[in-house]
């Protein structure tokens, strides 16, 4: 997953009581990061799992099949290169660790401003929403990279990986799946009330250890109101986990509208209709 995409819960009492400052983050200035999630409550329920409609969705990360959000940094005055991302909620599903998940695909292009950008990365992220709480869980991702990327591999890390050759790409080292080795599902975006300063792990894998903090609420961005800001950190790339993080803004019923220098330029649903808020 591009550190984009990329989240409190009706079960807040359970979710945030089960917290710990993990050893890799020993200098997080007393920040407690939730790393235990009530997944069993979701897995045993019956209802929406890997897609949603309207009020049944997580407001900040709606799993609406057919939705495509495009972001780029064309308005950035000091960016060294052009970057664009398309986030698509595909009809595809993927069974991961016994769970049927929705595939949220991210395609990233980079290049010089004014020139045709090159496809740099494709990630297929496996997500699932708890029908009881609207918590969106993250079960892993398949990663494809441009052959020139230093992290590109000739063969996938595990069987069943998406065929990167279909995109004329190689495989990426950041791929992981819950249930393989010690990798576990993370919480991509909590449902329910957005609790400021609440922190949780989004990825709990040997190759990906990302956590997020709810930073701000009540924001206006891209013409939308009541938006929220989440700060993402990567403990593998930044073991000291500085207080700064990647700023991402999500708006109700739309989803992500800003990721650092990337800003939403279009949001469409099936039939190329504009997303409705």
C-alpha positions in Angstrom: 0.0 0.0 0.0 1.3 3.4 -0.9 1.6 5.1 2.4 -1.8 6.6 1.3 -3.9 5.3 1.3 -4.2 4.3 3.8 -8.2 5.6 11.0 -12.8 5.4 17.1 -14.8 2.6 17.3 -18.1 1.6 18.8 -16.0 -0.9 20.7 -13.7 1.9 21.9 -13.7 0.6 25.4 -12.4 -2.7 24.3 -10.2 -1.5 21.5 -8.3 1.2 23.2 -8.1 -0.5 26.6 -6.0 -3.3 24.9 -3.0 -1.1 24.2 0.8 -1.3 24.6 3.9 0.6 23.7 5.8 -2.1 21.7 9.5 -2.6 22.0 10.3 -1.3 18.6 8.7 2.0 19.7 10.4 2.4 23.0 10.9 6.1 22.6 7.4 7.1 21.4 7.1 9.6 24.3 4.5 7.5 26.1 2.2 7.1 23.1 0.2 3.9 23.5 -0.5 2.2 20.2 -3.4 -0.3 20.0 -2.2 -3.6 18.6 -5.0 -5.9 19.7 -8.3 -5.7 17.9 -11.7 -7.4 18.6 -11.7 -9.2 15.2 -13.6 -12.2 16.6 -16.6 -9.9 17.2 -16.6 -9.1 13.5 -15.8 -12.6 12.1 -18.7 -14.1 14.0 -21.3 -11.6 12.8 -23.5 -11.7 9.7 -23.8 -8.8 7.4 -21.7 -6.5 5.3 -18.1 -7.6 5.1 -16.2 -6.6 2.1 -18.5 -3.9 0.5 -21.0 -1.3 1.7 -23.6 1.2 0.7 -24.5 4.6 2.1 -25.0 4.7 5.9 -23.7 1.2 6.2 -20.2 2.3 5.3 -17.3 3.5 7.4 -17.7 7.3 6.7 -14.0 8.0 6.1 -13.1 4.8 4.2 -16.3 3.6 2.4 -15.8 0.3 0.6 -18.0 1.2 -2.3 -17.3 -1.1 -5.2 -16.6 0.8 -8.4 -15.4 4.0 -6.7 -12.2 5.5 -8.1 -10.4 8.4 -6.5 -7.6 10.1 -8.3 -5.0 12.3 -6.6 -2.0 14.1 -7.9 0.5 16.9 -7.0 -0.1 19.1 -10.0 -0.8 22.1 -7.7 2.5 21.6 -5.8 4.9 24.5 -6.4 8.0 22.9 -4.9 7.7 19.2 -5.8 10.6 17.8 -7.8 8.6 15.3 -9.8 5.0 14.7 -10.8 3.1 12.0 -8.9 -0.4 10.6 -9.3 -2.3 7.9 -7.6 -5.6 6.1 -8.5 -7.4 4.3 -5.6 -10.0 1.9 -7.0 -12.4 -0.3 -5.0 -12.5 -3.3 -7.3 -15.2 -6.0 -7.6 -12.4 -8.5 -7.0 -12.3 -10.4 -3.7 -9.4 -12.3 -2.1 -9.6 -14.9 0.6 -6.8 -14.2 3.2 -6.4 -16.3 6.3 -9.9 -17.8 5.7 -11.6 -14.4 5.3 -13.1 -13.0 2.1 -11.7 -9.5 1.7 -12.3 -6.7 -0.8 -9.4 -5.7 -3.1 -8.6 -2.0 -2.9 -6.1 -1.3 -5.7 -3.7 1.6 -5.8 -1.8 2.6 -8.9 1.0 5.1 -8.7 2.6 7.0 -11.5 5.7 9.3 -11.3 7.6 11.4 -13.9 8.8 14.8 -14.9 6.2 17.6 -14.9 4.9 18.1 -18.4 5.9 14.6 -19.5 4.0 11.3 -19.6 4.4 9.7 -16.2 5.5 6.1 -15.8 3.6 3.4 -13.7 5.8 2.9 -10.7 3.8 0.7 -8.3 0.6 -1.3 -8.2 -0.6 -2.6 -4.8 -3.7 -4.7 -4.2 -4.8 -4.1 -0.6 -7.0 -6.6 1.1 -9.6 -4.9 3.3 -12.7 -5.9 5.2 -15.3 -4.0 7.2 -16.8 -5.2 10.5 -20.6 -4.9 10.1 -21.0 -4.3 13.8 -18.6 -1.4 14.2 -17.7 -0.3 10.7 -14.0 -0.8 11.6 -12.0 -1.4 8.4 -9.4 -4.1 8.9 -6.3 -4.6 6.7 -5.3 -8.2 5.8 -2.3 -7.5 3.7 -1.3 -6.6 0.2 0.3 -7.8 -3.0 2.9 -5.4 -4.5 4.2 -4.9 -8.0 7.1 -2.5 -8.8 8.8 -1.0 -11.7 11.8 -3.1 -12.8 14.1 -0.2 -12.0 13.0 -0.1 -8.3 15.7 -1.3 -5.9 13.1 -3.3 -4.0 11.8 -5.2 -7.1 12.0 -9.0 -7.1 11.9 -11.5 -10.0 9.6 -13.8 -8.0 6.9 -13.2 -5.4 7.4 -13.7 -1.7 4.5 -16.1 -1.4 2.3 -18.3 -3.6 -1.0 -16.8 -4.8 0.5 -13.3 -5.3 -1.2 -11.2 -8.0 0.5 -11.7 -11.4 2.7 -8.6 -11.7 3.7 -9.6 -15.2 0.1 -8.6 -16.3 1.2 -5.0 -15.7 4.7 -5.6 -17.1 6.2 -5.2 -13.6 8.2 -7.2 -11.0 7.3 -8.2 -7.5 7.8 -6.0 -4.4 9.3 -6.7 -1.0 6.5 -4.9 0.8 4.0 -7.7 0.1 2.4 -9.4 3.1 -0.7 -11.4 4.1 -2.2 -12.0 7.5 -1.8 -15.6 8.6 1.5 -16.1 6.9 4.3 -16.4 9.6 3.6 -14.0 12.4 1.7 -11.4 10.3 -1.6 -10.3 11.7 -4.5 -8.1 10.5 -4.2 -4.4 11.3 -6.9 -1.7 11.8 -6.8 0.5 8.7 -9.5 2.9 9.9 -11.8 2.7 13.0 -15.5 3.2 12.7 -17.6 5.1 15.1 -16.5 8.3 16.9 -13.2 9.8 15.7 -11.1 10.0 18.9 -8.4 12.6 18.8 -4.9 11.3 19.6 -6.0 7.7 19.5 -3.3 5.6 17.9 -3.4 2.1 16.3 -1.4 -0.2 14.1 -2.5 -0.4 10.5 0.0 -3.1 9.5 1.4 -5.8 11.8 3.8 -7.6 9.5 7.5 -8.5 9.3 7.8 -6.2 6.2 5.3 -3.5 7.3 4.9 -2.0 10.7 2.8 1.1 10.3 0.8 3.0 12.8 -1.6 5.9 12.7 -2.8 8.7 15.0 -6.0 10.6 14.8 -4.6 14.2 14.6 -7.4 16.7 13.8 -11.1 16.9 13.1 -13.6 19.4 11.8 -11.5 20.3 8.8 -12.6 21.7 5.4 -10.7 20.3 2.4 -11.4 20.0 -1.3 -14.8 21.5 -0.9 -15.9 19.0 1.8 -16.6 19.7 5.5 -16.2 17.7 8.7 -13.0 16.1 7.4 -10.3 14.5 9.6 -6.6 14.3 9.5 -4.6 11.1 10.3 -0.8 11.0 10.7 0.9 7.8 9.5 4.2 6.5 10.7 6.4 3.6 9.6 8.3 2.0 12.4 10.6 0.1 10.1 11.7 3.1 8.2 11.7 5.4 11.2 12.3 3.4 14.4 12.4 6.5 16.5 9.0 7.4 15.1 9.3 11.2 15.2 6.2 13.1 16.1 5.7 14.1 12.5 4.0 11.8 10.2 2.5 11.6 6.7 -0.6 13.9 6.7 -3.7 12.3 5.2 -7.1 13.9 5.1 -10.4 11.9 4.8 -13.8 13.4 4.3 -17.2 11.9 5.1 -18.7 9.6 2.5 -15.9 10.4 0.1 -12.7 8.9 1.5 -9.2 10.2 1.1 -8.9 13.7 -0.4 -5.3 14.6 0.5 -2.1 12.6 1.0 0.9 14.9 1.7 1.3 16.8 -1.6 -1.3 14.8 -3.4 -4.8 16.3 -3.6 -8.0 14.8 -4.9 -8.7 15.7 -8.5 -11.6 13.4 -9.2 -13.9 10.9 -7.4 -16.2 8.7 -9.5 -18.5 5.8 -8.9 -19.8 3.2 -11.4 -20.8 4.8 -14.6 -18.4 7.7 -14.1 -20.9 9.5 -11.9 -19.4 12.0 -9.5 -19.2 10.7 -5.9 -22.0 12.0 -3.8 -21.5 13.3 -0.3 
